[in-house]
Amino acid sequence: MANAVANAATYPKTNSRPTITTPQELKQIVSEGLLSFLLTDFDEQGDFRADTYAERLEWLAPYGATALFAAGGTGEFFSLTHANIRT
């Protein structure tokens, strides 16, 4: 999973832009395994819970997903604020 995620967008330790995958490369990456649509964790007030979201990612890591879709498959994307997205 880590290699597939790293291949999708590489964020160097500098302030430069990420290297974006071509559509052909992305097609190859996602055709090789499990695609996982994560639930987004919110608290009772509707605020994003980065801590429990990170725990969910850690829990999923050993299962070898090829790609993880954050806020993209379970409908919560439309409930996110700009501040949530930047977190």
DSSP file (Angstrom, degrees, kcal/mol; ACC not computed):
  #  RESIDUE AA STRUCTURE BP1 BP2  ACC     N-H-->O    O-->H-N    N-H-->O    O-->H-N    TCO  KAPPA ALPHA  PHI   PSI    X-CA   Y-CA   Z-CA
    1    1 A M     >        0   0    0      0, 0.0     4,-2.6     0, 0.0     5,-0.3   0.000 360.0 360.0 360.0 -46.3    0.0    0.0    0.0
    2    2 A A  H  >  +     0   0    0      1,-0.2     4,-2.6     2,-0.2     5,-0.2   0.892 360.0  50.2 -58.8 -40.7    2.7    2.5    0.9
    3    3 A N  H  > S+     0   0    0      2,-0.2     4,-2.3     1,-0.2    -1,-0.2   0.910 110.7  48.9 -65.2 -40.9    4.4    2.1   -2.4
    4    4 A A  H  > S+     0   0    0      2,-0.2     4,-1.6     1,-0.2    -2,-0.2   0.913 113.4  46.7 -64.9 -41.7    1.2    2.6   -4.3
    5    5 A V  H  X S+     0   0    0     -4,-2.6     4,-1.5     1,-0.2    -2,-0.2   0.917 112.4  50.3 -66.1 -42.0    0.4    5.7   -2.3
    6    6 A A  H  < S+     0   0    0     -4,-2.6    -2,-0.2    -5,-0.3    -1,-0.2   0.862 110.1  51.2 -63.9 -35.1    3.9    7.0   -2.8
    7    7 A N  H  < S+     0   0    0     -4,-2.3     3,-0.3     1,-0.2    -1,-0.2   0.823 103.4  59.3 -70.8 -30.1    3.7    6.4   -6.5
    8    8 A A  H  < S-     0   0    0     -4,-1.6    13,-1.2     1,-0.3     2,-0.3   0.897 128.8  -4.9 -68.3 -40.3    0.4    8.3   -6.8
    9    9 A A  E  <  -A   20   0A   0     -4,-1.5     2,-0.6    11,-0.2    -1,-0.3  -0.842  66.6-154.6-156.8 116.3    1.8   11.6   -5.4
   10   10 A T  E     -A   19   0A   0      9,-1.1     9,-1.4    -2,-0.3    -4,-0.1  -0.834   7.1-164.3 -97.4 120.0    5.3   12.1   -4.1
   11   11 A Y        -     0   0    0     -2,-0.6     6,-0.1     7,-0.2    -2,-0.0  -0.859  11.9-152.6-106.1 100.1    5.7   14.9   -1.7
   12   12 A P        -     0   0    0      0, 0.0     0, 0.0     0, 0.0     0, 0.0  -0.184  29.7-106.6 -65.4 165.4    9.4   15.8   -1.3
   13   13 A K  S    S+     0   0    0      2,-0.1     2,-0.2     0, 0.0    -2,-0.0   0.354  99.2  78.9 -77.2   7.6   10.6   17.3    2.0
   14   14 A T  S    S-     0   0    0      3,-0.1     0, 0.0     2,-0.1     0, 0.0  -0.432  99.1-100.7-101.3-177.6   10.9   20.7    0.2
   15   15 A N  S    S+     0   0    0     -2,-0.2    -2,-0.1    -4,-0.0     2,-0.0   0.211  81.3 121.5 -89.1  15.5    8.2   23.2   -0.6
   16   16 A S  S    S-     0   0    0      1,-0.1    -2,-0.1     0, 0.0     0, 0.0  -0.291  71.8 -89.1 -76.5 165.3    8.1   22.0   -4.2
   17   17 A R        -     0   0    0      1,-0.1    -1,-0.1    -6,-0.1    -3,-0.1  -0.318  46.8-100.0 -70.8 154.3    4.9   20.6   -5.9
   18   18 A P        -     0   0    0      0, 0.0     2,-0.6     0, 0.0    -7,-0.2  -0.354  33.6-110.2 -70.3 156.0    4.1   16.9   -5.8
   19   19 A T  E     -A   10   0A   0     -9,-1.4    -9,-1.1    -2,-0.0     2,-0.3  -0.806  37.7-145.2 -85.5 120.2    4.8   14.7   -8.7
   20   20 A I  E     -A    9   0A   0     -2,-0.6     2,-0.2   -11,-0.2   -11,-0.2  -0.686   9.9-120.7 -94.7 141.0    1.5   13.7  -10.2
   21   21 A T        -     0   0    0    -13,-1.2   -13,-0.1    -2,-0.3    -1,-0.1  -0.497  25.7-119.3 -76.2 142.4    0.8   10.3  -11.7
   22   22 A T     >  -     0   0    0     -2,-0.2     4,-2.6     1,-0.1     5,-0.2  -0.397  28.9-108.1 -73.6 160.1   -0.3   10.1  -15.3
   23   23 A P  H  > S+     0   0    0      0, 0.0     4,-2.3     0, 0.0     5,-0.1   0.875 121.3  52.4 -57.2 -36.8   -3.7    8.6  -16.0
   24   24 A Q  H  > S+     0   0    0      2,-0.2     4,-1.9     1,-0.2     5,-0.1   0.905 110.2  47.4 -66.7 -41.1   -2.0    5.5  -17.5
   25   25 A E  H  > S+     0   0    0      2,-0.2     4,-2.4     1,-0.2    -1,-0.2   0.910 112.0  50.2 -65.9 -41.5    0.1    5.1  -14.4
   26   26 A L  H  X S+     0   0    0     -4,-2.6     4,-2.7     1,-0.2     5,-0.2   0.902 107.6  53.9 -63.2 -41.1   -2.9    5.5  -12.1
   27   27 A K  H  X S+     0   0    0     -4,-2.3     4,-1.2    -5,-0.2    -1,-0.2   0.910 110.5  47.3 -58.7 -42.7   -4.8    2.9  -14.1
   28   28 A Q  H  < S+     0   0    0     -4,-1.9     4,-0.3     2,-0.2    -2,-0.2   0.915 112.3  49.7 -65.1 -43.6   -1.9    0.4  -13.6
   29   29 A I  H >< S+     0   0    0     -4,-2.4     3,-1.3     1,-0.2    -2,-0.2   0.944 113.9  43.0 -62.1 -50.0   -1.7    1.2   -9.9
   30   30 A V  H >< S+     0   0    0     -4,-2.7     3,-0.7     1,-0.3    -1,-0.2   0.675 106.1  62.6 -76.0 -15.6   -5.4    0.7   -9.1
   31   31 A S  T 3< S+     0   0    0     -4,-1.2    -1,-0.3    -5,-0.2    -2,-0.2   0.506  92.2  69.4 -83.5  -2.5   -5.8   -2.4  -11.3
   32   32 A E  T <  S-     0   0    0     -3,-1.3     2,-0.3    -4,-0.3    -1,-0.2   0.368 108.0 -31.2 -99.7   5.0   -3.3   -4.3   -9.1
   33   33 A G  S <  S-     0   0    0     -3,-0.7     2,-0.2    -4,-0.1    32,-0.1  -0.968  89.0  -9.8 176.6-159.9   -5.3   -4.7   -5.9
   34   34 A L        -     0   0    0     30,-0.4    32,-2.5    -2,-0.3    33,-1.4  -0.419  43.4-153.1 -71.6 134.0   -7.9   -3.6   -3.3
   35   35 A L  E     -b   67   0B   0     31,-0.2     2,-0.5    30,-0.2    33,-0.2  -0.941  14.2-160.4-105.8 129.2   -9.4   -0.2   -3.5
   36   36 A S  E     -b   68   0B   0     31,-2.7    33,-2.8    -2,-0.5     2,-0.8  -0.945  11.8-158.7-119.8 125.7  -10.5    1.1   -0.1
   37   37 A F  E     -b   69   0B   0     -2,-0.5    33,-0.1    31,-0.2     2,-0.1  -0.886  24.9-146.2-100.7 108.7  -13.0    3.9    0.5
   38   38 A L        -     0   0    0     31,-1.4    33,-0.4    -2,-0.8    35,-0.4  -0.400   8.0-124.0 -77.9 147.7  -12.4    5.2    4.0
   39   39 A L        -     0   0    0     -2,-0.1     2,-0.5    32,-0.1    -1,-0.1  -0.666  27.6-127.0 -78.8 145.7  -15.0    6.5    6.4
   40   40 A T        -     0   0    0     -2,-0.3     2,-0.4    30,-0.1    10,-0.1  -0.860  21.1-129.4 -98.3 128.6  -14.2   10.0    7.6
   41   41 A D        +     0   0    0     -2,-0.5     8,-3.0     8,-0.2     2,-0.3  -0.630  30.9 174.7 -83.0 128.0  -14.3   10.3   11.4
   42   42 A F  B     -C   48   0C   0     -2,-0.4     6,-0.2     6,-0.3     2,-0.1  -0.930  22.2-132.0-126.2 152.7  -16.3   13.2   12.9
   43   43 A D    >   -     0   0    0      4,-2.2     3,-1.8    -2,-0.3     6,-0.1  -0.294  44.8 -82.7 -91.1-175.2  -17.1   14.0   16.5
   44   44 A E  T 3  S+     0   0    0      1,-0.3    -1,-0.0     2,-0.1    -2,-0.0   0.753 130.6  53.0 -62.4 -25.4  -20.6   14.9   18.0
   45   45 A Q  T 3  S-     0   0    0      2,-0.1    -1,-0.3     0, 0.0     0, 0.0   0.454 120.7-106.8 -88.3  -1.8  -20.2   18.5   16.8
   46   46 A G  S <  S+     0   0    0     -3,-1.8     2,-0.3     1,-0.3    -2,-0.1   0.601  72.2 142.7  86.9  12.0  -19.5   17.4   13.2
   47   47 A D        -     0   0    0      1,-0.1    -4,-2.2    33,-0.1    -1,-0.3  -0.641  58.7-100.8 -87.6 144.2  -15.8   18.3   13.4
   48   48 A F  B     -C   42   0C   0     -2,-0.3     2,-0.8    -6,-0.2    -6,-0.3  -0.373  26.6-145.5 -62.4 135.6  -13.2   16.1   11.7
   49   49 A R     >  +     0   0    0     -8,-3.0     4,-2.0     1,-0.2    -8,-0.2  -0.811  20.6 176.3-105.9  89.6  -11.3   13.8   14.0
   50   50 A A  H  > S+     0   0    0     -2,-0.8     4,-2.3     1,-0.2    -1,-0.2   0.844  77.5  57.8 -61.9 -34.5   -7.8   13.6   12.6
   51   51 A D  H  > S+     0   0    0      2,-0.2     4,-1.6     1,-0.2    -1,-0.2   0.937 111.4  38.0 -65.8 -47.5   -6.6   11.4   15.5
   52   52 A T  H  > S+     0   0    0      2,-0.2     4,-2.0     1,-0.2    -1,-0.2   0.805 113.8  57.2 -75.5 -27.3   -9.2    8.6   15.0
   53   53 A Y  H  X S+     0   0    0     -4,-2.0     4,-2.1     2,-0.2    -2,-0.2   0.924 106.8  49.0 -64.6 -43.6   -8.9    8.9   11.2
   54   54 A A  H  X S+     0   0    0     -4,-2.3     4,-2.3     1,-0.2    -2,-0.2   0.882 108.7  53.6 -62.7 -38.5   -5.1    8.3   11.6
   55   55 A E  H  X S+     0   0    0     -4,-1.6     4,-2.2     1,-0.2    -1,-0.2   0.902 107.0  51.7 -61.5 -40.7   -5.9    5.2   13.7
   56   56 A R  H  X S+     0   0    0     -4,-2.0     4,-2.1     2,-0.2    -2,-0.2   0.908 108.9  50.5 -62.8 -41.7   -8.2    3.9   11.0
   57   57 A L  H  X S+     0   0    0     -4,-2.1     4,-1.7     1,-0.2    -2,-0.2   0.914 110.4  49.5 -61.4 -43.1   -5.4    4.3    8.4
   58   58 A E  H  < S+     0   0    0     -4,-2.3    -1,-0.2     1,-0.2    -2,-0.2   0.888 110.4  50.8 -62.5 -38.8   -3.0    2.4   10.7
   59   59 A W  H  < S+     0   0    0     -4,-2.2    -1,-0.2     1,-0.2    -2,-0.2   0.880 113.4  45.1 -66.7 -38.2   -5.5   -0.4   11.2
   60   60 A L  H >< S+     0   0    0     -4,-2.1     3,-2.0     1,-0.2     5,-0.4   0.755  91.6  85.2 -76.5 -25.1   -6.0   -0.7    7.4
   61   61 A A  G >< S+     0   0    0     -4,-1.7     3,-1.5     1,-0.3    -1,-0.2   0.837  83.9  54.3 -50.4 -45.9   -2.3   -0.6    6.5
   62   62 A P  G 3  S+     0   0    0      0, 0.0    -1,-0.3     0, 0.0    -2,-0.1   0.675  94.1  71.8 -67.0 -13.9   -1.6   -4.3    7.0
   63   63 A Y  G <  S-     0   0    0     -3,-2.0    -2,-0.2    -4,-0.2   -29,-0.1   0.540 101.9-126.8 -82.0  -5.2   -4.4   -5.3    4.6
   64   64 A G    <   -     0   0    0     -3,-1.5   -30,-0.4    -4,-0.3    -3,-0.1   0.833  33.3-174.5  71.5  37.0   -2.4   -4.1    1.5
   65   65 A A        -     0   0    0     -5,-0.4   -30,-0.2     1,-0.1   -61,-0.2  -0.402  20.6-147.9 -63.1 139.1   -4.8   -1.8   -0.2
   66   66 A T  S    S+     0   0    0    -32,-2.5     2,-0.3     1,-0.3   -31,-0.2   0.856  81.0  11.7 -74.2 -37.2   -3.5   -0.5   -3.5
   67   67 A A  E     -b   35   0B   0    -33,-1.4   -31,-2.7   -37,-0.1     2,-0.5  -1.000  62.5-152.8-145.1 143.2   -5.3    2.8   -3.1
   68   68 A L  E     -b   36   0B   0     -2,-0.3     2,-0.7   -33,-0.2   -31,-0.2  -0.971  10.7-153.6-116.0 129.7   -7.1    4.7   -0.3
   69   69 A F  E >   -b   37   0B   0    -33,-2.8   -31,-1.4    -2,-0.5     3,-0.7  -0.896  10.2-155.0-106.5 108.5   -9.8    7.2   -1.2
   70   70 A A  T 3  S-     0   0    0     -2,-0.7   -31,-0.1     1,-0.3   -30,-0.1  -0.713  74.5 -16.3 -85.9 127.1  -10.2    9.8    1.5
   71   71 A A  T 3  S+     0   0    0     -2,-0.5    -1,-0.3   -33,-0.4   -32,-0.1   0.862 113.8 102.2  50.2  42.9  -13.7   11.5    1.6
   72   72 A G  S <  S+     0   0    0     -3,-0.7    -2,-0.1   -34,-0.3    -1,-0.1   0.508  75.6  31.0-132.5  -5.9  -14.5   10.1   -1.8
   73   73 A G  S    S+     0   0    0    -35,-0.4   -36,-0.1    -4,-0.3   -34,-0.1   0.503 106.4  56.4-136.1  -4.2  -16.7    7.1   -1.6
   74   74 A T  S    S-     0   0    0    -36,-0.3   -34,-0.0     0, 0.0   -35,-0.0   0.314 102.9-108.3-117.4   9.4  -19.0    7.2    1.4
   75   75 A G  S >  S+     0   0    0      1,-0.1     3,-0.7     3,-0.0     4,-0.1   0.293  87.9 110.4  91.7  -9.2  -20.8   10.6    0.7
   76   76 A E  G >>  +     0   0    0      1,-0.2     3,-2.0     2,-0.1     4,-0.6   0.634  53.0  88.4 -78.0 -10.8  -19.2   12.7    3.5
   77   77 A F  G >4 S+     0   0    0      1,-0.3     3,-1.3     2,-0.2    -1,-0.2   0.882  85.2  54.7 -52.0 -41.0  -17.2   14.9    1.1
   78   78 A F  G <4 S+     0   0    0     -3,-0.7    -1,-0.3     1,-0.3    -2,-0.1   0.596 103.6  56.3 -73.7  -9.6  -20.2   17.2    0.7
   79   79 A S  G <4 S+     0   0    0     -3,-2.0    -1,-0.3    -4,-0.1    -2,-0.2   0.523  86.2 103.7 -94.2  -7.9  -20.3   17.7    4.5
   80   80 A L    <<  -     0   0    0     -3,-1.3     2,-0.2    -4,-0.6   -33,-0.1  -0.499  60.5-145.4 -80.1 142.7  -16.7   18.9    4.8
   81   81 A T     >  -     0   0    0     -2,-0.2     4,-2.0     1,-0.1     5,-0.2  -0.485  33.0-101.7 -92.1 171.5  -15.8   22.5    5.3
   82   82 A H  H  > S+     0   0    0      1,-0.2     4,-1.8     2,-0.2     5,-0.1   0.886 125.5  53.9 -59.9 -38.2  -12.7   24.2    3.8
   83   83 A A  H  > S+     0   0    0      1,-0.2     4,-0.8     2,-0.2    -1,-0.2   0.890 107.0  50.8 -64.6 -39.3  -11.0   23.9    7.2
   84   84 A N  H >4 S+     0   0    0      1,-0.2     3,-0.7     2,-0.2    -1,-0.2   0.913 108.7  51.6 -62.0 -42.8  -11.8   20.1    7.3
   85   85 A I  H 3< S+     0   0    0     -4,-2.0    -1,-0.2     1,-0.2    -2,-0.2   0.862 106.7  53.3 -65.5 -36.8  -10.2   19.6    3.9
   86   86 A R  H 3<        0   0    0     -4,-1.8    -1,-0.2     1,-0.3    -2,-0.2   0.688 360.0 360.0 -72.4 -18.1   -7.0   21.4    4.9
   87   87 A T    <<        0   0    0     -4,-0.8    -1,-0.3    -3,-0.7    -2,-0.2   0.492 360.0 360.0 -71.2 360.0   -6.6   19.2    7.9
